[in-house]
Amino acid sequence: MVGGLGNRHMRVKRRTESKRIKINRFYVVLVSWAISLLPIAPIAPVAAVDQSIGAAGIEADKLHQAPYNLSGQGIYVGQIELNRPTRFGMDKIVNRLVQLDRKMVEPFGVFSRDRDAIPNRFIDDHSEQVAAVIISTNKIYQGVAPKARLLSSAYAMSRRDGQPEAALAAQHIARQHGGIRAMNLSFGEPLSEDPRPDATLNGEALLTLCLDWLTIKYNTLAVVAGNQGKGGIPIPTDHYNGLTVGFTRQIDGVYSQLDRGNLIDESYIDRDNNGSFDEGEYFEDLNQDETWTAGVESPINGRRSLSILAPGTDIDLPNIKGKVTTISGSSFAAPHVTGAIALLQEYSDRQIASGVWGKEARNHLVTKAVLLNAADKLKDDGSGKRLGMSKTIIDQQGKTWVDTPAYRNQQIPLSLHLGAGQLNAMRAFRQLEPGRQMPGLVPPIAWDQNLIKVNSYREYSFDRPLQADSYVAITLTWDRLVQLQEQDKTTQRNGLFDLGDRFEGADLSNLDLYLMPKDAQDLEQSVWASTSKIDNVEHIFIKIPQTGEYKFRVVFKTPQASVPVQTYGVAWWAVPVN
């Protein structure tokens, strides 16, 4: 039998993800009974993976242990790719692996686009390995959320399949079981193959719009592997409502530096053909104007598409034959984030079930704000003034977050190369754990989901003085409104995306964030602010200038708003005087 042939139009991020593995642009997976009888390679220890979810990486292993005991139990998450991971009872190739107890990955459900999966078809190593990061239950290696219920769809059933078919698959997954909490997408499309005339990375590609629409309609947070690879595969990294993930490599055994494989500028000339950007290589001037061109590999108008980093270099993961291989790329960073979301959602469900929290804890805006606000930037020296961060994260040139324009410019909320920093699942839990706090007096660490009317503000005043020279982190998130435009049909409109339908994005509401002395009333008295006009994230990470009482203010002042009332999520972390 012949599996998924892949797609002429979609160039998956896997194309340049490892020097060790050569993955063709078109995937042909030959699956037959004969393959299932092939010898199975022994599984070697996978220390690199253990490191990525442990102390050297995102610290999710702490949440697996008592007293937290979080594993993603009962939480549905999704995966969309050209192909899918294997499943016992569906694909013959896994029969012997199961007999030998070497099957690491068992998705809860598998699909072919928006229908049941076709046995033995549309499976491949890449999707198996991405799934392993999330749900592997192997005794040597556990995924970030080993008991999460993963639903995976292979959208590419022919070579011509592209964004519309991927959108159908994403919608199908998002609708399952009352809503999927997070959806992992480790693939992308180059602008050169987008059907729009003179296409740019402006958030208007069909798949990009679809992801933002699904986030609002089904409360499903899209987690997209960041752009990489010569020639560029940026769609849908320019989405607004989800998270775009870059990847880090180890320095002295710790995942702490942006890998050079992250490409968020114009395409480069790969002189040694090793699939990575190296010193001495230069960027190709795509439009021959001798300058970097916004909208080619990064969004237009300077908007930062990169949200957060996660480990992604030299990760040891199993393929569909049970052989462990070492691979790299943002494709394997993204599922670290997806798995972390499952852990946080499991805790939220516990709190909701016990009556301690309300349903706001499940909201994607809260999850997004919590993850970004808890990201590692600067390692704490033990004083607590750096919010207990466990790692200093640096870019390709060795610069930290405070060396970037995002630290100095109030109109730039996130770093072009570092986003908000690197995912830390343990810190994200600590950010979530104190629970929701409404506007008014609030503790140093908490979060809120709320509403704000146009031309008004909401204030949160810290209930204790804050320490001088300590950092405060505050992250504000809200959604871009996207509407489905159903085309004329002979059948009644169904409120769902069908082939031929399109989406339309509305103007982005403009919310701003201000850190102020507690008794200040004028915004000009603010200590710092995040006031981007082109993003739907505002982020403050700044030192408190002097010990005293402070507050922060969420302001909605769009002159012509797409909505009169905006829902937002906000998370904050500060250091009080002892």
C-alpha positions as CSV (number, residue, x, y, z in Angstrom):
1,M,0.0,0.0,0.0
2,V,1.1,3.5,-0.7
3,G,0.6,6.2,2.0
4,G,0.3,9.9,1.7
5,L,2.2,11.4,-1.2
6,G,2.4,14.7,0.6
7,N,1.7,18.0,-1.2
8,R,3.4,20.1,-3.9
9,H,2.2,23.3,-2.3
10,M,3.0,22.8,1.4
11,R,6.7,22.6,2.4
12,V,6.8,21.2,5.8
13,K,9.2,22.6,8.4
14,R,10.7,19.2,8.7
15,R,12.6,19.9,5.4
16,T,15.6,21.5,7.1
17,E,15.2,20.2,10.6
18,S,18.2,18.0,11.0
19,K,21.7,17.4,9.6
20,R,21.2,13.7,10.6
21,I,17.9,13.1,8.8
22,K,17.2,13.9,5.1
23,I,13.5,14.3,4.7
24,N,12.2,14.7,1.1
25,R,9.7,17.4,0.1
26,F,7.2,14.7,-0.9
27,Y,6.4,11.9,1.5
28,V,5.8,8.4,0.3
29,V,5.2,6.0,3.2
30,L,5.1,2.4,2.1
31,V,3.1,0.5,4.7
32,S,2.5,-3.2,4.3
33,W,2.5,-6.5,6.2
34,A,6.0,-7.1,5.0
35,I,7.2,-3.9,6.7
36,S,5.6,-5.0,10.0
37,L,7.8,-8.1,9.9
38,L,11.1,-6.1,9.5
39,P,13.6,-6.3,12.4
40,I,13.0,-3.6,15.0
41,A,15.9,-1.6,16.1
42,P,16.5,-1.5,19.9
43,I,15.5,1.7,21.7
44,A,18.5,3.5,23.0
45,P,18.4,5.7,26.1
46,V,17.0,9.2,25.2
47,A,18.9,11.5,27.4
48,A,18.4,14.5,25.2
49,V,14.6,14.2,25.4
50,D,14.8,13.8,29.2
51,Q,16.8,17.0,29.3
52,S,14.3,19.0,27.1
53,I,11.4,18.3,29.5
54,G,13.6,18.4,32.7
55,A,15.7,20.9,34.5
56,A,17.8,21.6,31.4
57,G,14.6,22.5,29.5
58,I,11.0,23.3,30.3
59,E,10.9,21.7,33.8
60,A,7.7,19.8,33.1
61,D,9.1,16.7,34.9
62,K,8.5,18.4,38.2
63,L,4.8,18.7,37.5
64,H,4.6,14.9,36.8
65,Q,5.7,14.3,40.4
66,A,4.0,14.7,43.8
67,P,2.4,16.9,45.0
68,Y,1.3,18.1,41.5
69,N,0.8,14.7,39.7
70,L,0.0,16.4,36.5
71,S,0.2,14.3,33.3
72,G,-2.5,15.8,31.0
73,Q,-5.0,13.2,32.2
74,G,-8.4,13.7,30.4
75,I,-7.2,16.7,28.4
76,Y,-7.8,16.7,24.6
77,V,-5.2,18.2,22.4
78,G,-4.9,18.2,18.6
79,Q,-2.2,17.7,15.9
80,I,-2.5,18.7,12.3
81,E,0.1,17.6,9.7
82,L,0.4,16.3,6.2
83,N,0.4,12.8,7.7
84,R,-0.3,11.3,11.1
85,P,1.2,9.1,13.8
86,T,0.5,5.4,13.8
87,R,-2.2,3.8,16.0
88,F,-2.7,0.3,17.3
89,G,-5.6,-1.5,15.6
90,M,-5.4,0.9,12.7
91,D,-1.9,0.4,11.2
92,K,-0.2,-2.9,10.7
93,I,3.3,-1.5,11.2
94,V,2.7,-1.1,14.9
95,N,1.6,-4.6,15.6
96,R,5.1,-6.0,16.4
97,L,6.0,-2.8,18.4
98,V,3.1,-3.4,20.6
99,Q,3.9,-7.1,21.0
100,L,7.4,-6.1,22.2
101,D,6.1,-3.3,24.4
102,R,8.1,-0.8,22.3
103,K,5.2,1.4,21.1
104,M,5.8,4.8,22.6
105,V,3.1,6.8,21.0
106,E,-0.6,5.9,21.0
107,P,-2.9,8.8,19.9
108,F,-6.5,8.8,21.2
109,G,-7.9,9.2,17.7
110,V,-6.6,9.6,14.2
111,F,-8.2,11.0,11.1
112,S,-7.7,11.6,7.4
113,R,-8.6,15.3,7.0
114,D,-12.2,15.5,8.3
115,R,-13.1,11.8,8.2
116,D,-12.0,8.6,9.9
117,A,-8.4,7.6,9.2
118,I,-7.6,5.3,6.4
119,P,-5.7,2.2,7.8
120,N,-2.1,2.0,6.9
121,R,-2.1,5.2,4.9
122,F,-0.9,8.8,5.4
123,I,1.5,8.0,8.2
124,D,5.1,9.2,8.6
125,D,8.0,9.6,11.0
126,H,7.7,13.3,11.5
127,S,4.2,13.2,12.8
128,E,5.1,10.3,15.0
129,Q,8.0,12.2,16.5
130,V,6.0,15.4,17.1
131,A,3.4,13.3,18.8
132,A,6.0,11.6,21.0
133,V,7.1,15.0,22.5
134,I,3.5,15.4,23.7
135,I,2.3,12.0,24.7
136,S,5.1,9.4,24.8
137,T,4.5,6.9,27.6
138,N,7.8,5.0,27.3
139,K,9.4,4.1,30.6
140,I,12.7,5.6,29.5
141,Y,11.2,8.7,28.0
142,Q,7.9,10.4,28.9
143,G,6.3,13.1,26.9
144,V,5.4,16.5,28.3
145,A,1.8,15.3,28.9
146,P,1.9,11.5,28.6
147,K,-1.8,11.0,29.5
148,A,-3.2,13.7,27.3
149,R,-5.7,12.5,24.6
150,L,-4.1,13.4,21.3
151,L,-6.3,13.6,18.2
152,S,-4.3,13.7,15.0
153,S,-5.4,14.4,11.4
154,A,-3.5,13.9,8.2
155,Y,-4.8,16.6,5.9
156,A,-2.8,15.9,2.7
157,M,-4.5,13.2,0.8
158,S,-3.2,14.2,-2.6
159,R,-0.4,16.4,-4.0
160,R,-2.7,19.3,-4.7
161,D,-4.0,19.6,-1.1
162,G,-3.0,22.8,0.6
163,Q,-4.4,25.5,3.0
164,P,-8.1,24.8,2.4
165,E,-7.6,21.1,3.2
166,A,-5.5,21.9,6.2
167,A,-8.2,24.3,7.4
168,L,-10.8,21.5,7.1
169,A,-8.6,19.2,9.2
170,A,-8.0,21.8,11.8
171,Q,-11.8,22.6,12.1
172,H,-12.6,18.9,12.4
173,I,-10.1,18.4,15.2
174,A,-11.2,21.6,17.0
175,R,-14.8,20.4,17.1
176,Q,-14.1,17.0,18.7
177,H,-15.2,16.1,22.3
178,G,-16.6,19.5,23.1
179,G,-13.4,21.4,22.2
180,I,-9.7,20.8,22.0
181,R,-7.6,22.8,24.4
182,A,-4.6,23.2,22.1
183,M,-3.7,22.3,18.5
184,N,-0.2,21.6,17.3
185,L,0.8,22.6,13.7
186,S,4.4,21.6,12.8
187,F,4.2,22.5,9.1
188,G,3.9,25.6,6.9
189,E,3.5,27.0,3.4
190,P,5.8,29.4,1.5
191,L,4.4,32.7,0.3
192,S,5.4,31.8,-3.2
193,E,2.7,29.1,-3.2
194,D,-0.1,31.2,-1.6
195,P,-2.8,31.9,-4.2
196,R,-3.2,35.6,-3.2
197,P,-1.6,38.0,-5.7
198,D,1.6,39.6,-4.3
199,A,1.1,37.7,-1.1
200,T,2.7,39.0,2.0
201,L,2.9,37.8,5.6
202,N,0.1,40.0,6.7
203,G,-2.2,37.6,8.6
204,E,-4.6,37.3,5.7
205,A,-3.7,33.8,4.3
206,L,-6.7,31.4,4.5
207,L,-5.1,29.0,7.0
208,T,-3.9,31.9,9.2
209,L,-7.3,33.4,9.4
210,C,-8.9,29.9,10.0
211,L,-6.7,29.3,13.1
212,D,-7.7,32.7,14.6
213,W,-11.3,31.9,13.9
214,L,-11.1,28.5,15.5
215,T,-9.4,29.9,18.6
216,I,-12.4,32.2,19.1
217,K,-15.2,29.7,18.1
218,Y,-13.9,26.6,19.9
219,N,-11.5,28.1,22.6
220,T,-8.7,26.1,20.9
221,L,-5.2,27.7,21.2
222,A,-3.2,27.1,18.0
223,V,0.5,26.3,18.6
224,V,2.5,26.8,15.4
225,A,6.1,25.8,14.7
226,G,8.1,28.9,13.9
227,N,9.4,29.8,10.4
228,Q,12.6,28.1,9.3
229,G,14.3,26.8,6.2
230,K,15.9,28.4,3.1
231,G,13.2,29.9,0.9
232,G,10.8,30.3,3.8
233,I,7.7,28.5,5.0
234,P,6.1,31.2,7.1
235,I,2.3,30.6,6.7
236,P,0.6,30.4,9.3
237,T,3.2,31.9,11.6
238,D,1.6,35.3,11.2
239,H,-1.6,34.3,13.1
240,Y,-2.7,36.5,15.9
241,N,-4.6,34.5,18.5
242,G,-2.3,31.5,19.1
243,L,1.4,31.0,19.8
244,T,4.3,30.8,17.3
245,V,7.2,28.8,18.7
246,G,11.0,29.1,18.0
247,F,13.6,26.6,19.2
248,T,16.7,26.6,21.4
249,R,19.8,24.6,21.6
250,Q,21.9,23.5,24.6
251,I,24.8,25.5,26.0
252,D,26.8,23.6,28.6
253,G,23.9,21.1,28.8
254,V,21.1,23.7,29.2
255,Y,18.7,24.7,26.5
256,S,19.3,28.4,26.6
257,Q,20.3,29.8,23.2
258,L,18.3,30.5,20.1
259,D,19.3,28.0,17.4
260,R,20.6,29.3,14.2
261,G,18.1,27.2,12.3
262,N,15.4,29.7,13.3
263,L,14.8,31.9,10.2
264,I,12.7,34.9,10.8
265,D,14.1,37.2,8.1
266,E,14.6,36.8,4.4
267,S,15.9,33.5,3.0
268,Y,19.6,32.8,3.1
269,I,22.2,31.2,0.8
270,D,23.0,27.8,2.4
271,R,26.6,27.6,1.1
272,D,27.5,24.2,2.6
273,N,24.0,22.8,2.1
274,N,23.7,21.7,5.7
275,G,20.2,23.0,6.3
276,S,21.3,25.6,8.9
277,F,22.3,29.2,8.8
278,D,26.0,29.5,9.6
279,E,28.5,32.4,9.9
280,G,29.6,33.7,6.6
281,E,26.3,32.9,4.9
282,Y,24.2,35.8,3.7
283,F,20.6,36.6,3.1
284,E,19.2,36.6,-0.4
285,D,17.7,39.9,-1.5
286,L,14.4,38.6,-2.7
287,N,13.2,41.8,-4.3
288,Q,16.6,43.2,-5.2
289,D,16.3,46.4,-3.2
290,E,19.4,45.8,-1.0
291,T,17.3,45.8,2.2
292,W,15.4,43.4,4.3
293,T,11.8,43.1,3.2
294,A,9.0,43.0,5.8
295,G,6.3,40.6,5.0
296,V,8.5,38.0,3.4
297,E,9.6,36.0,6.4
298,S,8.3,38.2,9.2
299,P,5.0,40.0,9.3
300,I,4.5,43.4,7.7
301,N,4.7,46.6,9.7
302,G,7.3,45.0,12.0
303,R,4.8,43.0,14.0
304,R,6.5,40.2,16.0
305,S,5.1,36.8,15.2
306,L,7.4,34.8,17.4
307,S,5.7,34.3,20.8
308,I,7.9,31.9,22.8
309,L,10.9,29.5,22.6
310,A,11.2,25.9,23.6
311,P,13.9,23.2,23.3
312,G,14.2,21.8,19.7
313,T,17.8,20.9,18.9
314,D,19.2,17.4,19.1
315,I,16.0,15.8,20.4
316,D,16.0,11.9,20.4
317,L,12.6,10.6,19.3
318,P,11.1,7.4,17.9
319,N,10.1,6.9,14.3
320,I,7.2,4.6,13.2
321,K,9.6,1.6,13.2
322,G,10.5,2.1,16.9
323,K,14.0,3.4,16.0
324,V,15.2,6.4,18.0
325,T,16.8,9.2,15.9
326,T,18.2,12.6,16.7
327,I,16.4,15.5,15.1
328,S,16.1,19.2,15.4
329,G,13.8,22.0,14.6
330,S,10.8,24.2,15.6
331,S,8.6,21.2,14.7
332,F,9.7,19.6,18.0
333,A,9.7,22.8,20.0
334,A,6.0,23.5,19.4
335,P,4.8,20.2,21.0
336,H,6.6,21.1,24.2
337,V,4.3,24.1,24.4
338,T,1.2,22.0,23.4
339,G,2.1,19.4,26.1
340,A,2.6,22.2,28.7
341,I,-0.9,23.6,27.9
342,A,-2.4,20.1,28.6
343,L,-0.7,20.1,32.1
344,L,-2.0,23.6,32.9
345,Q,-5.5,22.7,31.7
346,E,-5.6,19.5,33.8
347,Y,-4.9,21.6,36.9
348,S,-7.5,24.2,35.9
349,D,-10.1,21.4,35.5
350,R,-9.3,20.1,39.0
351,Q,-9.8,23.6,40.4
352,I,-13.0,24.1,38.5
353,A,-14.4,20.7,39.5
354,S,-13.7,21.4,43.2
355,G,-15.5,24.7,42.9
356,V,-12.5,26.9,43.6
357,W,-12.3,28.4,40.1
358,G,-14.7,29.3,37.4
359,K,-14.6,28.4,33.7
360,E,-12.3,31.4,33.0
361,A,-9.4,29.2,33.9
362,R,-9.9,27.2,30.7
363,N,-9.9,30.2,28.5
364,H,-7.2,30.4,25.8
365,L,-6.5,34.1,26.6
366,V,-5.6,33.2,30.1
367,T,-3.4,30.2,29.0
368,K,-1.6,32.4,26.5
369,A,-1.0,35.2,29.0
370,V,0.2,32.7,31.7
371,L,2.7,31.0,29.4
372,L,4.2,34.2,28.0
373,N,4.4,35.9,31.4
374,A,6.1,32.9,33.0
375,A,8.7,32.5,30.3
376,D,12.4,32.4,31.3
377,K,14.5,35.5,30.4
378,L,17.1,36.1,33.0
379,K,18.3,33.6,35.6
380,D,17.6,34.6,39.1
381,D,20.6,35.1,41.4
382,G,18.7,33.7,44.4
383,S,17.3,37.1,45.6
384,G,14.0,36.5,43.9
385,K,14.3,39.9,42.1
386,R,14.3,38.2,38.7
387,L,11.0,36.4,39.5
388,G,12.7,33.1,40.3
389,M,13.6,32.5,36.6
390,S,15.8,29.5,36.2
391,K,17.7,30.3,32.9
392,T,19.1,33.2,31.0
393,I,18.0,32.9,27.4
394,I,20.2,34.4,24.6
395,D,19.9,35.0,20.9
396,Q,22.3,33.9,18.2
397,Q,24.6,36.8,19.0
398,G,24.6,36.1,22.8
399,K,22.2,39.0,23.6
400,T,19.6,38.6,26.4
401,W,16.0,39.9,26.3
402,V,17.0,43.2,28.0
403,D,19.5,43.8,25.2
404,T,16.7,43.8,22.6
405,P,14.5,46.7,21.4
406,A,11.5,45.1,23.2
407,Y,13.1,46.1,26.5
408,R,13.7,49.7,25.4
409,N,10.8,50.5,23.2
410,Q,7.3,50.7,24.6
411,Q,5.7,50.0,21.2
412,I,7.5,46.6,20.8
413,P,6.0,44.1,23.2
414,L,8.1,41.0,22.2
415,S,11.6,40.3,21.0
416,L,12.0,39.6,17.3
417,H,14.3,36.6,18.0
418,L,13.3,35.6,21.6
419,G,9.6,36.3,21.8
420,A,8.7,36.5,25.5
421,G,11.5,34.1,26.4
422,Q,11.6,30.3,26.8
423,L,8.8,28.1,28.0
424,N,9.1,27.1,31.6
425,A,6.2,24.7,32.5
426,M,6.9,24.9,36.3
427,R,6.9,28.7,36.3
428,A,3.7,28.7,34.2
429,F,2.1,26.5,36.9
430,R,3.2,28.9,39.6
431,Q,1.8,31.8,37.5
432,L,-1.6,30.0,37.2
433,E,-1.8,28.5,40.7
434,P,-2.8,31.7,42.7
435,G,-6.0,31.9,40.6
436,R,-8.1,34.7,39.2
437,Q,-8.1,38.2,40.7
438,M,-10.5,40.8,39.6
439,P,-9.6,44.5,39.2
440,G,-8.9,46.3,42.5
441,L,-6.4,45.1,45.1
442,V,-4.5,42.1,43.9
443,P,-1.6,39.9,45.1
444,P,1.8,40.0,43.5
445,I,1.1,36.9,41.3
446,A,-2.2,36.1,39.7
447,W,-4.2,36.4,36.5
448,D,-7.6,37.6,35.2
449,Q,-10.0,37.2,32.3
450,N,-12.3,40.2,32.0
451,L,-14.1,42.6,29.8
452,I,-13.3,46.2,29.0
453,K,-15.4,48.9,27.2
454,V,-14.0,51.1,24.5
455,N,-12.6,54.4,25.9
456,S,-12.3,53.0,29.4
457,Y,-9.8,51.3,31.6
458,R,-9.4,48.6,34.3
459,E,-7.0,49.0,37.2
460,Y,-5.1,46.4,39.3
461,S,-3.4,47.7,42.4
462,F,-0.8,45.6,44.2
463,D,-1.8,44.9,47.8
464,R,1.8,45.3,49.0
465,P,4.7,47.6,48.1
466,L,7.1,46.3,45.5
467,Q,10.9,46.0,45.9
468,A,13.2,48.4,44.2
469,D,15.4,46.8,41.5
470,S,13.1,43.8,41.3
471,Y,11.5,43.0,38.0
472,V,7.8,43.0,37.3
473,A,6.3,41.0,34.4
474,I,2.8,41.7,33.0
475,T,1.3,40.2,29.9
476,L,-2.0,41.3,28.3
477,T,-3.7,39.3,25.5
478,W,-6.8,39.6,23.4
479,D,-8.2,38.2,20.2
480,R,-8.3,39.4,16.6
481,L,-11.9,39.0,15.4
482,V,-12.3,36.8,12.4
483,Q,-15.6,36.0,10.7
484,L,-16.4,33.1,8.4
485,Q,-17.7,34.2,5.0
486,E,-19.8,31.3,3.6
487,Q,-20.1,31.3,-0.1
488,D,-23.4,30.8,-1.9
489,K,-24.4,27.1,-1.9
490,T,-27.2,25.0,-3.0
491,T,-27.4,23.7,0.5
492,Q,-28.3,25.7,3.6
493,R,-25.4,27.4,5.3
494,N,-24.1,25.4,8.2
495,G,-21.8,27.8,10.1
496,L,-18.8,25.7,9.3
497,F,-15.9,26.2,6.9
498,D,-16.3,24.2,3.7
499,L,-14.1,24.2,0.6
500,G,-14.7,27.4,-1.3
501,D,-15.5,29.4,1.9
502,R,-13.2,32.2,3.1
503,F,-12.6,34.3,6.2
504,E,-12.4,38.0,6.9
505,G,-10.4,39.6,9.6
506,A,-11.7,42.7,11.4
507,D,-9.6,45.7,12.5
508,L,-7.6,44.9,15.6
509,S,-8.8,46.5,18.9
510,N,-6.1,48.5,20.5
511,L,-5.5,47.7,24.2
512,D,-2.5,49.2,26.0
513,L,-0.8,48.3,29.3
514,Y,0.6,50.8,31.8
515,L,2.6,50.3,35.1
516,M,2.0,53.3,37.4
517,P,2.5,54.5,40.9
518,K,-0.5,53.6,42.9
519,D,-1.7,57.2,43.4
520,A,-1.1,58.3,39.8
521,Q,-4.0,59.2,37.6
522,D,-2.3,60.6,34.5
523,L,-0.9,58.1,32.0
524,E,2.1,60.3,31.6
525,Q,3.1,59.4,35.2
526,S,3.5,55.8,34.2
527,V,6.8,54.0,35.1
528,W,6.6,52.0,31.9
529,A,4.1,50.9,29.3
530,S,3.4,48.6,26.4
531,T,1.6,50.4,23.7
532,S,1.9,48.5,20.4
533,K,-0.6,49.6,17.7
534,I,-0.2,46.4,15.6
535,D,-0.2,43.5,18.1
536,N,-2.8,41.8,20.2
537,V,-0.2,41.2,23.0
538,E,1.2,43.8,25.3
539,H,4.1,42.8,27.6
540,I,6.0,44.7,30.3
541,F,9.2,43.3,31.8
542,I,10.9,46.1,33.7
543,K,12.7,46.9,36.9
544,I,10.8,48.7,39.7
545,P,12.7,52.0,40.1
546,Q,12.1,52.4,43.8
547,T,10.3,50.6,46.6
548,G,6.7,51.7,46.7
549,E,3.1,51.1,45.9
550,Y,2.2,50.4,42.3
551,K,-0.7,49.4,40.0
552,F,-1.2,48.6,36.4
553,R,-3.9,49.8,34.1
554,V,-5.5,48.1,31.0
555,V,-6.7,50.7,28.6
556,F,-9.0,50.3,25.6
557,K,-8.8,53.5,23.5
558,T,-9.3,52.5,19.9
559,P,-11.0,55.4,18.1
560,Q,-12.9,53.1,15.8
561,A,-13.1,49.7,17.5
562,S,-14.2,46.5,15.8
563,V,-16.1,45.7,19.0
564,P,-17.4,48.1,21.7
565,V,-16.5,45.6,24.4
566,Q,-13.3,43.5,24.3
567,T,-12.5,40.3,26.2
568,Y,-8.9,40.1,27.5
569,G,-6.6,37.9,29.5
570,V,-3.9,39.3,31.8
571,A,-1.2,37.7,34.0
572,W,1.2,39.4,36.3
573,W,4.2,38.5,38.5
574,A,5.9,41.0,40.9
575,V,8.2,40.9,44.0
576,P,6.7,42.4,47.2
577,V,8.7,43.8,50.1
578,N,9.1,41.1,52.7
